[in-house]
Amino acid sequence: MISVHSKKIGQVSFGVAIEGDKVFATNFGTNEKCLLEGLLKSLPFGMPFQIAKEQNLLSEKFLTTLKEIYDGKNVSTDFELAMGHLSQYSQKVLKCVWQIPVGYLTSYSAVAKTCGGSPRAVGRVMATNPFAPLIPCHRVVQTGFGIGGYGGGKELKLEILKREDRGYKKPKEIMTESGVLPVHPVSEVLKKVEHKVD
């Protein structure tokens, strides 16, 4: 049975749905009710679940990792994600985006070129990402480095990216299961946003 855990850390609540050591969904937000609704909506249809009354070692590890990702830290996210109930295309896109390292971002268009489909199709997968922020959909932006949409709002997306900025200067290419994905330093988006403010 899937066990749903949540915990408020500071001003933000984090949640994880797990069975054994397999992760079915992760989520975060300032509203506990919305957090739980998001987690439950991401679970496979008809699969039994329970809301956990207390944390165990494994849930604590997952929730702490989510908080560290939210804070922009480099952390190991080598977890087993349950994706079998998702479409093949969604799995492909999510696995690709999972490879984007901290301090870098890419575009919906670049992910589409790597995985197939259209930028809009990639955007739909990002909008329904059941593993935020574990799979970093916040690191996918518009072509030309516009911030793009985000479930928690554009301001939150920008805040997380600012925390992840490592001062990298040059783009690079990373190898994913679907092929080569070009990634760019987070500073490209930050420069564009600062330029708009000036």
C-alpha positions as CSV (number, residue, x, y, z in Angstrom):
1,M,0.0,0.0,0.0
2,I,1.2,3.5,-0.8
3,S,2.0,5.6,2.2
4,V,1.6,9.4,1.9
5,H,3.8,11.5,4.1
6,S,4.0,15.3,4.5
7,K,5.9,17.6,6.7
8,K,6.1,21.4,7.1
9,I,9.7,22.6,7.1
10,G,10.0,26.3,7.7
11,Q,7.2,28.0,5.6
12,V,6.9,25.2,3.1
13,S,5.2,21.8,3.3
14,F,6.8,18.9,1.5
15,G,5.1,15.6,0.6
16,V,6.0,12.1,-0.7
17,A,4.0,9.1,-1.6
18,I,6.0,5.9,-1.3
19,E,5.6,2.1,-1.2
20,G,8.7,0.4,0.2
21,D,11.6,2.4,-1.3
22,K,9.7,3.3,-4.5
23,V,8.5,6.9,-5.0
24,F,5.1,7.4,-6.6
25,A,4.8,11.1,-6.2
26,T,6.5,14.2,-4.6
27,N,5.1,17.7,-4.1
28,F,5.6,20.9,-2.2
29,G,3.7,24.1,-1.4
30,T,2.6,26.5,1.3
31,N,-0.9,25.0,1.5
32,E,-1.1,21.6,3.1
33,K,-4.5,20.8,1.6
34,C,-3.3,21.6,-2.0
35,L,-0.1,19.6,-1.3
36,L,-2.0,16.5,-0.4
37,E,-4.5,16.9,-3.3
38,G,-1.6,17.2,-5.7
39,L,0.1,14.1,-4.3
40,L,-3.2,12.0,-4.5
41,K,-3.9,13.2,-8.0
42,S,-0.5,11.9,-9.1
43,L,-1.0,8.4,-7.8
44,P,-1.9,5.5,-10.1
45,F,-5.7,5.2,-10.5
46,G,-7.3,2.7,-8.1
47,M,-4.1,2.0,-6.1
48,P,-4.8,1.8,-2.4
49,F,-3.1,4.5,-0.2
50,Q,-3.0,5.7,3.4
51,I,-2.1,9.0,4.9
52,A,0.8,8.3,7.3
53,K,0.4,9.6,10.9
54,E,4.1,9.8,11.5
55,Q,7.4,9.7,9.6
56,N,9.8,6.8,9.3
57,L,13.5,6.9,8.4
58,L,12.8,6.6,4.6
59,S,10.1,9.3,4.5
60,E,12.3,11.6,6.5
61,K,15.1,11.1,4.0
62,F,12.8,11.8,1.0
63,L,11.3,14.9,2.7
64,T,14.7,16.3,3.7
65,T,15.9,15.8,0.1
66,L,13.0,17.7,-1.3
67,K,13.7,20.6,1.1
68,E,17.4,20.6,0.0
69,I,16.4,20.7,-3.7
70,Y,14.0,23.5,-2.9
71,D,16.8,25.4,-1.2
72,G,19.0,25.0,-4.3
73,K,21.5,22.5,-2.8
74,N,23.3,19.7,-4.7
75,V,21.8,16.4,-3.5
76,S,21.7,12.9,-4.7
77,T,18.3,12.1,-6.2
78,D,19.1,8.5,-7.1
79,F,15.7,7.2,-6.1
80,E,13.5,4.6,-7.7
81,L,10.6,6.4,-9.3
82,A,7.4,4.5,-10.1
83,M,6.5,5.7,-13.6
84,G,4.9,2.5,-15.0
85,H,1.4,4.1,-15.0
86,L,2.6,7.1,-17.0
87,S,2.6,7.3,-20.8
88,Q,5.8,6.2,-22.6
89,Y,6.3,9.8,-23.8
90,S,5.8,11.3,-20.3
91,Q,8.4,8.8,-18.9
92,K,10.8,9.7,-21.7
93,V,10.5,13.5,-21.1
94,L,10.6,13.2,-17.2
95,K,13.7,11.0,-17.4
96,C,15.4,13.5,-19.7
97,V,14.6,16.5,-17.5
98,W,15.8,14.6,-14.4
99,Q,19.3,14.7,-15.9
100,I,19.5,18.5,-15.9
101,P,22.2,19.4,-13.3
102,V,21.9,22.1,-10.7
103,G,23.0,25.4,-12.1
104,Y,21.8,24.7,-15.6
105,L,18.5,24.8,-17.5
106,T,17.1,24.0,-20.9
107,S,14.2,24.9,-23.1
108,Y,10.9,23.1,-23.8
109,S,12.1,23.2,-27.5
110,A,15.4,21.5,-26.7
111,V,13.7,18.7,-24.7
112,A,11.3,18.2,-27.6
113,K,14.2,17.9,-30.0
114,T,15.8,15.3,-27.8
115,C,12.7,13.3,-26.9
116,G,10.5,13.9,-29.9
117,G,7.1,15.7,-29.8
118,S,6.5,19.4,-29.7
119,P,7.5,22.1,-27.1
120,R,3.8,22.3,-26.2
121,A,3.8,18.5,-25.5
122,V,6.8,18.9,-23.3
123,G,5.1,21.7,-21.5
124,R,2.1,19.5,-20.8
125,V,4.3,16.8,-19.3
126,M,6.0,19.5,-17.1
127,A,2.6,20.9,-16.0
128,T,1.6,17.4,-14.7
129,N,5.1,16.4,-13.4
130,P,4.2,14.0,-10.4
131,F,7.8,14.4,-9.0
132,A,8.3,18.1,-8.4
133,P,10.8,19.3,-7.4
134,L,12.7,15.9,-7.6
135,I,12.4,16.0,-11.3
136,P,13.3,19.6,-11.9
137,C,10.6,21.0,-14.2
138,H,11.6,24.4,-12.9
139,R,14.8,24.0,-15.0
140,V,12.9,24.0,-18.2
141,V,12.2,27.5,-19.7
142,Q,11.1,29.1,-22.9
143,T,13.4,29.4,-26.0
144,G,15.2,32.8,-25.6
145,F,15.3,32.2,-21.8
146,G,11.9,33.5,-20.9
147,I,10.9,32.0,-17.5
148,G,7.8,30.1,-18.8
149,G,5.0,28.7,-16.7
150,Y,5.2,26.9,-13.3
151,G,2.6,25.3,-11.1
152,G,3.8,27.3,-8.1
153,G,4.0,30.5,-10.1
154,K,6.7,32.2,-12.1
155,E,8.1,34.1,-9.0
156,L,8.7,30.8,-7.2
157,K,10.3,29.3,-10.3
158,L,12.7,32.2,-10.5
159,E,13.4,32.1,-6.7
160,I,14.4,28.4,-7.0
161,L,16.6,29.1,-10.1
162,K,18.3,32.0,-8.3
163,R,19.2,29.6,-5.4
164,E,20.6,27.1,-7.9
165,D,22.8,29.6,-9.7
166,R,26.4,28.4,-9.5
167,G,28.0,31.1,-11.6
168,Y,28.5,28.8,-14.6
169,K,29.4,30.8,-17.8
170,K,29.2,28.3,-20.7
171,P,26.5,26.0,-22.1
172,K,27.2,22.3,-22.4
173,E,25.6,19.1,-23.6
174,I,24.5,16.3,-21.4
175,M,23.8,12.7,-22.4
176,T,20.3,11.4,-21.6
177,E,18.6,8.1,-22.4
178,S,16.9,9.9,-25.3
179,G,20.0,11.6,-26.7
180,V,22.1,14.7,-26.2
181,L,20.4,17.6,-24.4
182,P,21.9,21.1,-24.6
183,V,21.8,23.0,-21.2
184,H,22.7,26.6,-20.4
185,P,23.8,28.3,-17.2
186,V,20.9,29.6,-15.0
187,S,22.4,33.0,-15.3
188,E,21.0,33.3,-18.9
189,V,17.5,33.5,-17.4
190,L,18.6,35.8,-14.5
191,K,20.2,38.2,-17.0
192,K,17.0,38.3,-19.1
193,V,14.8,39.0,-16.0
194,E,17.2,41.7,-14.7
195,H,17.3,43.3,-18.1
196,K,13.4,43.5,-18.1
197,V,13.5,45.2,-14.7
198,D,16.1,47.9,-15.8
